[in-house]
């Protein structure tokens, strides 16, 4: 039933887009959409009018997609207008972060075993000091000393980091 309107639809689309290939794409898309509507059980009382309306909607969709795809050649853009990565994703920052993390890990690994265990439970497992004392079977004041020692070791790692940023 729809196929008898194809030639008329194609000419309608050609008047709208002024390009034979694009008009053919629009006509085909329109027919496919209307056939899908019929197969879904929708009654098509005015196929000619429906095909034209669907073609207009398809053209609007096509124009929107073209507008989204329209962009400048990135190689021709001025570097000042190019999008940049956030500072924390810049290669220098990533390298500095990995160096800092490595320094912290070395400092923590250099702590005595029981001190390192208490500090890791505090810093990484986020356990309260009382629970750390109970788990390790030591006094609360000993836990506080271990945690302080771990914090001092990590703070010592920050001093060289701050100094390297000041030189830049």
C-alpha positions in Angstrom: 0.0 0.0 0.0 2.8 2.4 0.9 4.9 1.6 -2.1 2.5 3.3 -4.5 3.4 6.6 -2.8 7.1 6.1 -2.9 7.8 8.2 -6.1 5.7 11.1 -4.8 7.5 10.8 -1.4 10.9 10.8 -3.1 10.0 14.0 -5.0 8.7 15.6 -1.8 12.0 14.8 0.0 14.0 16.0 -2.9 12.3 19.4 -2.7 13.1 19.6 1.0 16.8 18.6 0.9 17.9 19.4 -2.7 20.1 16.3 -2.8 19.0 13.1 -4.6 20.9 10.6 -2.3 19.8 12.3 0.9 16.2 12.4 -0.5 16.4 8.7 -1.2 17.6 8.1 2.3 14.8 10.1 3.8 12.2 8.4 1.7 13.5 5.0 2.6 13.6 5.9 6.3 10.1 7.2 6.1 8.7 4.1 4.5 10.5 1.9 7.0 9.1 3.9 9.9 5.5 3.8 8.5 5.8 0.0 7.8 7.0 -0.5 11.4 4.0 1.4 12.6 1.7 -0.8 10.6 3.4 -4.0 11.7 3.0 -2.8 15.3 -0.8 -2.7 14.7 -1.4 1.0 14.2 -4.0 1.9 11.7 -2.8 4.1 8.9 -5.8 6.0 7.5 -3.9 8.6 5.4 -0.7 7.0 4.2 0.3 9.9 1.9 0.0 12.5 4.7 1.7 10.2 7.3 4.6 9.5 5.0 5.2 13.2 4.4 5.0 13.9 8.2 7.4 11.1 9.0 9.7 12.4 6.2 9.7 15.9 7.8 10.4 14.4 11.2 13.2 12.3 9.7 14.7 15.4 8.1 14.6 17.2 11.5 16.4 14.2 13.1 19.0 14.2 10.3 19.6 18.0 10.7 20.0 17.6 14.4 22.6 14.8 14.0 24.5 16.9 11.4 24.5 19.8 13.8 25.9 17.6 16.5 28.6 16.2 14.2 29.6 19.6 12.9 32.9 20.6 14.5 36.2 22.3 13.8 39.2 20.4 12.7 41.2 20.0 15.9 44.5 20.3 14.1 43.6 23.8 13.0 42.5 25.2 16.4 44.6 27.6 18.3 46.2 25.8 21.3 44.7 28.4 23.7 41.2 27.2 22.8 41.9 23.5 22.9 40.3 21.6 25.8 42.8 20.6 28.4 42.8 17.8 30.9 42.3 18.6 34.5 45.5 19.3 36.3 45.5 16.0 38.2 45.5 14.2 34.9 48.5 16.0 33.4 51.5 13.7 33.0 53.7 15.7 35.4 51.0 15.5 38.1 50.4 11.8 37.6 54.2 11.2 37.9 54.5 13.3 41.0 51.5 11.5 42.6 53.0 8.1 41.9 56.3 9.3 43.3 54.6 10.6 46.4 52.6 7.4 46.9 55.8 5.4 46.5 57.5 7.5 49.1 54.6 7.1 51.5 54.6 3.3 51.0 58.4 3.1 51.7 58.0 5.2 54.8 55.2 3.0 56.1 57.1 -0.2 55.2 60.2 1.2 57.1 58.1 1.4 60.3 58.6 -1.4 62.9 56.2 -4.3 62.4 53.8 -3.6 65.3 53.9 0.2 64.6 53.2 -0.4 60.9 50.3 -2.8 61.8 48.7 -0.2 64.1 49.2 2.6 61.6 47.7 0.6 58.7 44.7 -0.3 60.8 44.2 3.4 61.6 45.0 4.9 58.2 43.6 2.3 55.8 41.0 0.3 57.7 39.9 3.5 59.5 39.5 1.6 62.8 39.2 3.6 66.0 42.2 3.6 68.3 40.4 1.6 71.0 39.5 -1.2 68.6 43.1 -1.3 67.3 44.3 -1.7 70.9 41.9 -4.5 71.5 42.8 -6.3 68.2 46.5 -6.0 68.8 46.3 -6.7 72.6 48.2 -3.5 73.5 47.4 -0.4 75.5 45.6 2.6 74.0 48.6 4.8 74.7 50.9 2.5 72.7 48.4 2.6 69.8 48.5 6.4 70.0 52.3 6.3 69.9 52.4 4.0 67.0 49.9 6.2 65.0 51.9 9.3 65.9 55.1 7.7 64.7 53.4 6.6 61.4 52.0 10.2 60.9 55.5 11.7 61.5 57.0 9.3 58.9 54.3 10.3 56.3 54.7 14.0 57.2 58.5 13.6 56.5 57.5 12.5 53.0 55.6 15.6 52.3 58.5 18.0 53.0 60.5 17.0 49.8 57.3 17.1 47.8 56.5 20.7 48.8 60.1 21.7 48.1 60.0 20.3 44.6 56.8 22.3 43.7 58.3 25.5 45.1 61.2 25.3 42.6 58.9 25.2 39.6 
